[in-house]
């Protein structure tokens, strides 16, 4: 994972929570409607996706 600032890590966590809430209906357009910018998706999207997946696995265990 890239080195992010504290604020970026916090925002990635927020985006990951939104992704988990949306579940299978999570699309770029739905994320944008929930207040995530395209720039945030470009910068933090991969990290947020990894976190959302890790959280889902942790919860399932």
C-alpha positions as CSV (number, residue, x, y, z in Angstrom):
1,X,0.0,0.0,0.0
2,X,1.2,3.5,-0.7
3,X,2.1,5.9,2.0
4,X,-0.8,8.1,2.8
5,X,-1.3,11.0,5.2
6,X,-3.4,10.5,8.3
7,X,-6.2,12.4,6.7
8,X,-6.0,10.2,3.5
9,X,-6.1,7.0,5.6
10,X,-9.1,8.3,7.5
11,X,-10.9,9.1,4.2
12,X,-10.0,5.7,2.8
13,X,-11.6,4.1,5.8
14,X,-14.8,6.2,5.2
15,X,-14.9,5.2,1.6
16,X,-14.4,1.5,2.6
17,X,-17.4,1.8,4.9
18,X,-19.5,3.3,2.1
19,X,-18.4,0.4,-0.1
20,X,-19.4,-2.1,2.5
21,X,-22.8,-0.4,2.9
22,X,-23.4,-0.5,-0.8
23,X,-22.3,-4.1,-1.1
24,X,-22.9,-5.7,-4.5
25,X,-24.4,-2.5,-5.7
26,X,-21.2,-0.6,-5.2
27,X,-20.4,1.3,-8.4
28,X,-18.3,4.4,-9.2
29,X,-21.5,6.3,-9.8
30,X,-23.1,5.2,-6.5
31,X,-19.9,6.2,-4.6
32,X,-20.0,9.6,-6.3
33,X,-23.6,10.0,-5.3
34,X,-22.6,9.3,-1.7
35,X,-20.0,12.1,-1.8
36,X,-16.8,10.4,-3.0
37,X,-15.0,12.5,-5.6
38,X,-13.4,11.0,-8.7
39,X,-10.0,12.3,-7.5
40,X,-10.5,10.4,-4.2
41,X,-11.4,7.3,-6.2
42,X,-8.2,7.7,-8.3
43,X,-6.0,8.2,-5.3
44,X,-7.7,6.1,-2.5
45,X,-9.9,3.7,-4.4
46,X,-7.5,0.8,-4.4
47,X,-6.7,1.2,-0.7
48,X,-10.3,1.6,0.2
49,X,-11.3,-1.5,-1.7
50,X,-8.5,-3.5,0.0
51,X,-9.7,-2.3,3.4
52,X,-13.4,-3.1,2.6
53,X,-12.5,-6.6,1.5
54,X,-10.3,-7.2,4.6
55,X,-13.0,-5.9,6.9
56,X,-15.6,-8.2,5.2
57,X,-13.3,-11.2,5.6
58,X,-12.6,-10.3,9.3
59,X,-16.4,-10.0,10.0
60,X,-17.1,-13.3,8.3
61,X,-14.6,-15.2,10.4
